[in-house]
Every structure is written in C-alpha cells, then in structure tokens.
Amino acid sequence: MSLLDRHVGFVHALREAGLPVSPAEGLDAARALVMIDLAERESLRAAYAATLVKRPSHRPGFDTLFDLWFPASTTELRISRPDEPGLPDLETAEVSELRDRLAGLLLGAEGMNEFARAMVERFGRQPAGPGRQNWFSYPVMRALSPETLMARLLAEVLAGRERGGLAERVARQRVGENTRRFEDAVSGEVRRRIAEDSGIERIARSAVRPPLEQLDFLRITKADLARLRREVHPLARRLAARLTVKHRLGHRGRLDFRRTVRASLSSGGVPLTTFNRPRRPHKPELVILCDTSDSVASFAHFTLLLTYALREQFTKVRAFGFVDTVDEITRFFVPGADVVEAMTRLTGEADMVRFGRTNYGHALERFVERYGDAIGPRTSLLILGDARSNYQPPALETLRRLAGGARHAYWLNPEPTAQWDSGDSLATAYGGIVPMYECRNAAQLAAFIEELV
C-alpha cells in the first residue's frame, strides 16, 4: 500500500470514527508530511496529530487508528532478541523467565513494545480452522498475569523501607501505569495482527469508540456518564458567554421617536441620526418535563445535569418527571447534588409511576391538573422523551394548551429520526404541536442549546 493510499484511508477512518476532519485539514496533513522525516514514526504521528486532532478526548481514538494504518512493525520481524545479554529467547523461554522479564519492564526497563509483540506471537494465536487463525489479548494476560507481580515489585523497590509511605504510593503508581501500558501494547498488537489478516478497514470500524460528545445517550455506560458530567460545566460556561454576547450585540430596540425628532432639529428637521430604546433582556423561566422511564434514563441523567448547570441563565428552574403520572422533582436537584444519586432517590421517592408503563397522555393531563400554573408567558417549556406512549391516548389538545401558554416550547427526542413513528411512537403527532429535535448525543444537545439561546 502506497503512502498516499494510507493517508487517504487513515483520514477516512478518522471521519468514520466520528473525529471532525475536514478536507482542508486532510490537505494540511499531507503538506506537513513534506516537512518531516517519514522514517521517524513519532514525527509522523505528531504531524498528523497537530493537523487533525482538535480535542484531547479525540487523541486515544486517533492513536489507535494511527497504529493500525502506520504500524510500528510487521510479523516478519524477529520476536526474540538473543543479541542482548541477560535476555531470554522469548520464543522458547519458560513462563517464569518471561514473568521476570515483564517485572523488569514494569519497573521501567526499555523494550515493552517489542516484548508485547513477542508475547502476542507466542500466546495470542488461536487456531480457527484450516489455514485460519485468530488473535486475542486474554491468553497473553492470563499467561503472564502482570497484576500478580505488584507485591513482588513493591518488595524489590522498597527494600526494607516502611510500607504505606510516600515511596510505596509512588511505586504503586509507577507499576500501575506501566501495567496499563503493557496491556495497551498487547491490545494494539492484537489489533494489528487482526488487521493484517482481515483488512485494516474492517478492524478500524470496530476498534474505536465514538468521541465522548457523540456517544449515544440511550447506550451510554455509567463510566461514560461520569465523563460526560465533567463536560457539562465547561459547556454551560461557553453557552453563558455566548448568551451574554448575544444580549450585548442583539437587535436594537424599538425606535425612540422623541429623541430622534429632537436630534433632527440641528439638521433642519432631517433625521440624519436615529435613536432606539434599549432592549430589556429577557431572562425566562424554565420548566422541564422529563420522561424518567428505564428506556431513556441515561438521557434524562445528562439533560437534567446540563439544565441545572445552566440554571443561572433563568430566573427559575422547575423540573417534573413522569412515567405514567407526573411529580415535581426539583427538590432532588439542588445545587451541588450528585445527579446519579438524585435520580436513584427520585425513582424510589417521587410519585411518577402508577402501573409502570409509559403514558404520555395521562402524564400531560396530570401535569395540567397539578402544576398548570407552572406554565406562563415567561416560561420556556422543555420536554425530554422518546414520545413512545404504549398505544395510550396521546392527549394532543392538552399538549397544545401547554405549548400555547408558554413563551417557547421544545421537545428533545433521543431516538434517531428514522425510528420516529415506528411502533408506538407519536413523534410526528407531538412534533406538529411542539417542535421536536433529534438529540442523541452531547454534540446534538449543544447545537440545540446554541439555537435555543
């Protein structure tokens, strides 16, 4: 494969993985290659990273794809290093000798990547039929068990010094980081081997998870949710800054006729300069009506967290949750509260469930009965849910009254647009009353809020 083919394939793989790479940036990367020594692999990595990577969160996916498209080695290289004194022949050494070698690497010795390649060659190959083979990381880690070396390594590093002090914490951190480096090196080598057998394009499509801002809310894990929570407040600050600029540079107020006429007297009654009344900034109230059923729980976690991070932009924030009836859940989301803990509490304490099956129609009617005064001419109504009501009456007129009484009304749906109106979905019916937006990830949510403010 030529360098041009690798460049084009690499840039295409980055786009497929969700990294924002424009054609112009691809050309910038190609121009950067002229300025470096292509034999220096790390210089090549740095040139691509400088021209194509925009956020630190995109770097792990970039590195994974770079290692696939520009591998450090091929299977034709030798995996043993008999020319270096003190090193065992990695192809024939006993497992105990290999563990001794790994212990040295975990303490900071050189050659971890070469050792990882050798271990994958020796332990990672699994037959898969005549003339076929598969590659796995698990047999390598099972054979060497690096996690079981911690006690031995600490004894060597501390050498009789007192346990539990700073020296032990530093040693544990160093060994832990090197253990993760070894695991990553083994995983990378396994991916490279599979790519050689099955094609780079095929393995590239499954090797990289989408960037954090493009993770689907409905398939998000607890670990991803924790990472997303750290993204919320910087996003809220950026939105607040843009909102301030829009207030400062927004449309001018209505014509101040008296000042304009008075100023025209100096030019013979010709209004050469017009004056406008200053605009009164509108700071609305926010009411959130959130589907808290299991099918959209992760979506509700994130959007409620973001809403409360933006609470300083509104005079008042009130949140209501529902499954087949509705209850106010504002009390669970006081400033500084942990959203995951709050969602756990409201599941047990809030009155949102009668029979356990989502019923938008009944929830809307109960909202009007119990909390109808929450909606007014200063209120922005935000509905969060998938619009799936288990074939129950939709209460469209009730929703129309709510939307008509609010200053603005918006609906965020975490399902792909292609799935709207399938099965028990009432997306088009509800969307005809309240503008409905697809909101499957943080990037779409940020785009919506930017339009909202």
CORVENPE-V585094 format. One record per residue. N is the residue number from 1. RES is the residue in three letters. OMEGA is omega in whole degrees, -180 to 180 (NA if undefined). NEAR is the number of other C-alpha atoms within 8 Angstrom. D_CENTER is the distance of its C-alpha to the mean C-alpha in Angstrom with 1 decimal. Layout:
# CORVENPE-V585094
((N;RES;OMEGA;NEAR;D_CENTER) (N;RES;OMEGA;NEAR;D_CENTER))
This chain:
# CORVENPE-V585094
((1;MET;-178;4;33.3) (2;SER;178;5;33.9) (3;LEU;178;6;31.7) (4;LEU;179;6;31.2) (5;ASP;179;8;30.0) (6;ARG;179;11;27.6) (7;HIS;-179;9;26.3) (8;VAL;180;8;25.9) (9;GLY;180;10;24.3) (10;PHE;180;11;21.8) (11;VAL;178;10;20.7) (12;HIS;179;8;20.5) (13;ALA;177;12;18.4) (14;LEU;179;13;15.9) (15;ARG;180;10;15.7) (16;GLU;180;8;15.6) (17;ALA;176;12;12.6) (18;GLY;177;9;10.7) (19;LEU;-177;11;11.6) (20;PRO;180;7;13.7) (21;VAL;-179;11;17.2) (22;SER;175;6;20.2) (23;PRO;179;6;23.7) (24;ALA;179;6;24.9) (25;GLU;174;10;22.5) (26;GLY;177;12;23.6) (27;LEU;176;8;27.1) (28;ASP;179;9;26.5) (29;ALA;179;12;25.3) (30;ALA;178;9;28.5) (31;ARG;-180;8;30.6) (32;ALA;-179;10;29.2) (33;LEU;179;11;30.4) (34;VAL;-173;6;34.0) (35;MET;-176;6;33.8) (36;ILE;174;9;32.9) (37;ASP;-176;8;34.6) (38;LEU;178;8;33.0) (39;ALA;178;4;34.5) (40;GLU;-173;7;32.3) (41;ARG;-180;8;29.1) (42;GLU;174;6;27.1) (43;SER;177;10;28.4) (44;LEU;178;12;27.1) (45;ARG;-178;9;23.6) (46;ALA;179;8;23.8) (47;ALA;178;12;25.1) (48;TYR;-178;11;22.3) (49;ALA;-178;10;19.6) (50;ALA;-176;7;21.5) (51;THR;-172;10;21.6) (52;LEU;-175;10;18.4) (53;VAL;-176;13;15.5) (54;LYS;-176;6;14.4) (55;ARG;178;6;11.7) (56;PRO;-179;6;12.0) (57;SER;178;7;8.4) (58;HIS;-172;11;9.9) (59;ARG;179;10;13.0) (60;PRO;178;7;12.7) (61;GLY;177;11;12.2) (62;PHE;-178;11;14.9) (63;ASP;179;8;17.2) (64;THR;-180;11;17.1) (65;LEU;177;14;18.1) (66;PHE;-180;11;20.6) (67;ASP;177;11;22.3) (68;LEU;-175;12;22.7) (69;TRP;179;10;24.2) (70;PHE;-174;7;26.1) (71;PRO;-180;9;27.1) (72;ALA;-177;6;29.0) (73;SER;173;5;31.7) (74;THR;-176;6;33.2) (75;THR;179;6;34.9) (76;GLU;179;4;38.2) (77;LEU;177;6;37.9) (78;ARG;-180;6;39.8) (79;ILE;177;11;37.9) (80;SER;-177;8;40.6) (81;ARG;-175;10;41.9) (82;PRO;-179;8;45.5) (83;ASP;-179;4;46.5) (84;GLU;-178;6;44.9) (85;PRO;176;5;47.1) (86;GLY;-180;4;45.9) (87;LEU;178;8;43.2) (88;PRO;171;9;43.8) (89;ASP;-171;9;43.8) (90;LEU;-180;11;40.3) (91;GLU;-173;8;41.5) (92;THR;-175;5;44.2) (93;ALA;174;9;43.6) (94;GLU;-179;6;43.5) (95;VAL;179;8;40.3) (96;SER;177;6;41.6) (97;GLU;178;9;42.0) (98;LEU;178;12;38.5) (99;ARG;175;10;37.2) (100;ASP;179;8;39.4) (101;ARG;179;9;37.9) (102;LEU;179;10;34.3) (103;ALA;177;11;35.4) (104;GLY;178;9;36.5) (105;LEU;180;12;33.2) (106;LEU;176;11;31.3) (107;LEU;175;10;33.6) (108;GLY;179;7;32.7) (109;ALA;-180;8;35.0) (110;GLU;173;5;34.3) (111;GLY;-177;7;33.6) (112;MET;-178;10;30.6) (113;ASN;178;8;29.2) (114;GLU;179;8;32.7) (115;PHE;179;9;33.2) (116;ALA;178;12;29.9) (117;ARG;-180;12;31.1) (118;ALA;-178;12;34.5) (119;MET;176;12;33.2) (120;VAL;178;16;31.1) (121;GLU;-176;9;34.3) (122;ARG;-173;8;36.4) (123;PHE;-171;9;34.4) (124;GLY;-177;14;31.4) (125;ARG;177;11;33.6) (126;GLN;180;8;34.2) (127;PRO;-179;7;36.8) (128;ALA;-179;8;35.6) (129;GLY;-179;6;39.0) (130;PRO;177;4;41.6) (131;GLY;-178;5;40.4) (132;ARG;177;7;36.7) (133;GLN;176;9;34.5) (134;ASN;-179;9;31.0) (135;TRP;-177;11;29.1) (136;PHE;176;11;27.3) (137;SER;-172;11;25.9) (138;TYR;-180;7;27.2) (139;PRO;179;9;30.9) (140;VAL;-178;13;30.5) (141;MET;178;10;28.8) (142;ARG;-178;7;31.4) (143;ALA;-174;8;34.3) (144;LEU;178;10;33.4) (145;SER;-177;8;31.6) (146;PRO;-178;11;30.4) (147;GLU;-180;6;29.3) (148;THR;-179;6;33.0) (149;LEU;-173;9;34.1) (150;MET;-177;10;32.9) (151;ALA;180;7;36.2) (152;ARG;-178;7;38.3) (153;LEU;178;10;36.4) (154;LEU;178;11;36.5) (155;ALA;179;9;40.2) (156;GLU;-176;7;40.7) (157;VAL;-175;7;38.8) (158;LEU;175;11;40.3) (159;ALA;175;6;43.8) (160;GLY;178;5;45.5) (161;ARG;-176;5;43.6) (162;GLU;179;6;42.6) (163;ARG;175;6;39.5) (164;GLY;-179;7;36.8) (165;GLY;-178;7;37.0) (166;LEU;-179;6;34.9) (167;ALA;180;8;36.0) (168;GLU;179;11;34.6) (169;ARG;178;9;31.2) (170;VAL;-180;8;31.0) (171;ALA;179;10;32.2) (172;ARG;-180;10;29.7) (173;GLN;-179;8;26.8) (174;ARG;180;10;28.2) (175;VAL;179;11;28.9) (176;GLY;179;8;25.5) (177;GLU;180;8;23.7) (178;ASN;175;12;26.2) (179;THR;177;11;25.7) (180;ARG;176;8;22.0) (181;ARG;179;8;23.1) (182;PHE;178;11;25.6) (183;GLU;179;9;23.3) (184;ASP;180;8;20.9) (185;ALA;178;12;24.1) (186;VAL;179;14;25.3) (187;SER;179;9;22.2) (188;GLY;179;10;22.2) (189;GLU;177;11;25.9) (190;VAL;178;13;25.6) (191;ARG;-180;11;23.1) (192;ARG;179;11;25.6) (193;ARG;179;10;28.5) (194;ILE;179;12;26.9) (195;ALA;177;13;26.1) (196;GLU;-177;8;29.8) (197;ASP;-171;6;31.0) (198;SER;-177;8;28.7) (199;GLY;-177;9;27.6) (200;ILE;-176;10;24.8) (201;GLU;-177;9;23.2) (202;ARG;-178;9;23.1) (203;ILE;-179;12;21.4) (204;ALA;-178;11;18.9) (205;ARG;-177;10;17.5) (206;SER;-174;7;16.7) (207;ALA;-172;9;16.2) (208;VAL;173;10;12.7) (209;ARG;178;7;9.5) (210;PRO;174;10;7.4) (211;PRO;-175;12;5.2) (212;LEU;-176;10;1.7) (213;GLU;-180;9;3.5) (214;GLN;177;11;5.3) (215;LEU;-178;12;4.8) (216;ASP;-179;8;8.2) (217;PHE;-175;11;9.1) (218;LEU;-179;11;12.3) (219;ARG;-175;7;11.3) (220;ILE;178;10;8.8) (221;THR;179;6;10.5) (222;LYS;179;6;11.9) (223;ALA;178;6;10.5) (224;ASP;179;9;6.8) (225;LEU;178;11;8.2) (226;ALA;178;8;9.9) (227;ARG;179;9;7.3) (228;LEU;179;11;5.9) (229;ARG;178;10;9.6) (230;ARG;180;8;10.2) (231;GLU;-170;8;8.4) (232;VAL;-173;11;10.7) (233;HIS;172;10;14.0) (234;PRO;177;8;13.7) (235;LEU;179;9;12.5) (236;ALA;179;11;15.5) (237;ARG;179;8;17.8) (238;ARG;178;8;17.1) (239;LEU;179;10;17.8) (240;ALA;179;10;20.9) (241;ALA;179;8;22.2) (242;ARG;179;8;22.0) (243;LEU;179;9;23.7) (244;THR;179;8;26.5) (245;VAL;-179;9;27.1) (246;LYS;176;8;27.4) (247;HIS;-176;8;29.9) (248;ARG;-174;6;31.8) (249;LEU;-176;6;32.0) (250;GLY;-180;7;32.0) (251;HIS;178;4;35.0) (252;ARG;180;8;38.3) (253;GLY;-179;8;40.0) (254;ARG;-179;8;43.2) (255;LEU;175;8;46.3) (256;ASP;-172;10;48.5) (257;PHE;-176;8;51.8) (258;ARG;-180;6;54.1) (259;ARG;-180;9;52.6) (260;THR;179;12;52.6) (261;VAL;-180;10;56.3) (262;ARG;180;7;57.3) (263;ALA;-178;10;55.9) (264;SER;-180;13;57.6) (265;LEU;-179;9;61.0) (266;SER;180;6;60.8) (267;SER;176;9;60.5) (268;GLY;179;6;63.3) (269;GLY;178;8;61.1) (270;VAL;-176;7;58.7) (271;PRO;180;10;55.1) (272;LEU;-180;6;53.8) (273;THR;177;7;50.9) (274;THR;179;9;49.0) (275;PHE;180;9;47.4) (276;ASN;175;10;44.6) (277;ARG;179;9;43.9) (278;PRO;178;7;40.7) (279;ARG;173;7;37.8) (280;ARG;-179;4;37.0) (281;PRO;180;5;33.2) (282;HIS;179;4;31.9) (283;LYS;-168;7;29.7) (284;PRO;169;10;29.1) (285;GLU;-178;11;28.6) (286;LEU;174;13;25.5) (287;VAL;-179;14;25.8) (288;ILE;176;12;22.9) (289;LEU;-165;12;23.9) (290;CYS;172;12;21.3) (291;ASP;-178;13;21.6) (292;THR;178;10;21.0) (293;SER;-174;9;22.1) (294;ASP;-175;5;20.4) (295;SER;-179;5;19.1) (296;VAL;-174;14;16.7) (297;ALA;-179;11;16.4) (298;SER;177;11;12.6) (299;PHE;180;10;12.4) (300;ALA;178;12;15.3) (301;HIS;-173;11;13.8) (302;PHE;-177;11;11.0) (303;THR;176;8;13.3) (304;LEU;177;9;16.2) (305;LEU;179;11;14.5) (306;LEU;-180;11;13.8) (307;THR;-179;8;17.3) (308;TYR;173;10;18.9) (309;ALA;180;10;17.3) (310;LEU;-172;10;19.0) (311;ARG;-180;10;22.2) (312;GLU;178;6;24.2) (313;GLN;-175;7;24.1) (314;PHE;177;11;26.1) (315;THR;-178;10;29.5) (316;LYS;176;8;28.6) (317;VAL;175;12;25.6) (318;ARG;-178;10;26.5) (319;ALA;180;11;24.3) (320;PHE;178;13;25.7) (321;GLY;180;13;24.5) (322;PHE;165;15;26.2) (323;VAL;171;16;26.6) (324;ASP;165;15;30.2) (325;THR;-168;13;31.4) (326;VAL;177;15;29.9) (327;ASP;176;11;29.9) (328;GLU;-177;10;28.8) (329;ILE;180;12;26.0) (330;THR;-175;10;25.9) (331;ARG;-179;6;27.8) (332;PHE;-173;10;24.9) (333;PHE;175;12;22.5) (334;VAL;180;7;24.8) (335;PRO;180;5;23.4) (336;GLY;-180;5;22.0) (337;ALA;175;9;21.7) (338;ASP;-173;7;19.0) (339;VAL;180;10;17.2) (340;VAL;177;7;16.9) (341;GLU;179;8;20.6) (342;ALA;178;11;21.5) (343;MET;177;10;20.1) (344;THR;179;8;22.2) (345;ARG;-175;10;25.2) (346;LEU;177;10;25.2) (347;THR;-179;7;25.1) (348;GLY;-172;6;28.4) (349;GLU;-176;6;30.0) (350;ALA;-179;10;29.2) (351;ASP;-177;7;31.4) (352;MET;-172;11;29.1) (353;VAL;170;11;30.5) (354;ARG;-176;6;33.9) (355;PHE;175;5;33.8) (356;GLY;-180;7;30.2) (357;ARG;-176;8;29.6) (358;THR;-179;10;27.5) (359;ASN;-178;13;30.1) (360;TYR;-177;14;28.9) (361;GLY;-179;12;32.5) (362;HIS;180;12;33.9) (363;ALA;179;13;31.0) (364;LEU;-180;12;31.6) (365;GLU;178;10;35.3) (366;ARG;178;11;35.0) (367;PHE;179;11;32.8) (368;VAL;-179;11;35.6) (369;GLU;-171;7;38.2) (370;ARG;-172;6;36.6) (371;TYR;-178;8;34.5) (372;GLY;-179;8;35.8) (373;ASP;178;6;36.7) (374;ALA;-179;7;33.0) (375;ILE;179;12;32.8) (376;GLY;-175;9;34.8) (377;PRO;177;7;35.2) (378;ARG;-171;9;32.9) (379;THR;167;14;30.1) (380;SER;-178;13;26.8) (381;LEU;180;15;25.9) (382;LEU;180;12;22.3) (383;ILE;-178;11;22.2) (384;LEU;179;12;19.1) (385;GLY;-175;11;19.7) (386;ASP;176;12;20.3) (387;ALA;177;10;24.0) (388;ARG;-169;12;25.3) (389;SER;177;14;28.4) (390;ASN;175;8;30.2) (391;TYR;177;6;32.9) (392;GLN;179;8;34.1) (393;PRO;-172;7;35.7) (394;PRO;-178;9;33.1) (395;ALA;-178;11;35.0) (396;LEU;-180;10;34.4) (397;GLU;178;6;37.1) (398;THR;178;10;35.6) (399;LEU;180;11;32.3) (400;ARG;178;10;34.3) (401;ARG;179;8;36.2) (402;LEU;-179;10;33.1) (403;ALA;-180;13;31.5) (404;GLY;-179;7;34.9) (405;GLY;-178;9;35.3) (406;ALA;176;14;32.1) (407;ARG;176;12;31.6) (408;HIS;175;8;28.3) (409;ALA;-179;12;26.6) (410;TYR;179;12;23.2) (411;TRP;176;13;21.5) (412;LEU;-177;13;17.8) (413;ASN;-177;14;17.7) (414;PRO;179;14;14.6) (415;GLU;175;10;16.7) (416;PRO;-179;9;17.1) (417;THR;-179;6;20.1) (418;ALA;-179;4;22.1) (419;GLN;177;7;22.2) (420;TRP;-180;11;23.6) (421;ASP;174;9;27.2) (422;SER;179;6;27.1) (423;GLY;-176;4;28.8) (424;ASP;-179;9;29.0) (425;SER;177;11;26.5) (426;LEU;-172;12;28.2) (427;ALA;-178;12;25.6) (428;THR;180;8;28.3) (429;ALA;179;8;30.7) (430;TYR;-179;12;28.5) (431;GLY;175;10;26.9) (432;GLY;180;7;30.5) (433;ILE;179;10;30.9) (434;VAL;180;11;27.5) (435;PRO;-175;9;25.3) (436;MET;-178;11;22.4) (437;TYR;171;9;19.1) (438;GLU;-178;11;16.5) (439;CYS;-175;11;13.2) (440;ARG;-177;15;10.9) (441;ASN;-176;12;7.4) (442;ALA;180;11;6.7) (443;ALA;178;8;8.4) (444;GLN;179;10;11.3) (445;LEU;178;10;11.6) (446;ALA;179;9;12.0) (447;ALA;178;8;14.4) (448;PHE;-178;9;16.3) (449;ILE;177;9;16.8) (450;GLU;176;8;18.0) (451;GLU;-179;6;20.5) (452;LEU;-176;5;21.3) (453;VAL;NA;5;22.4))
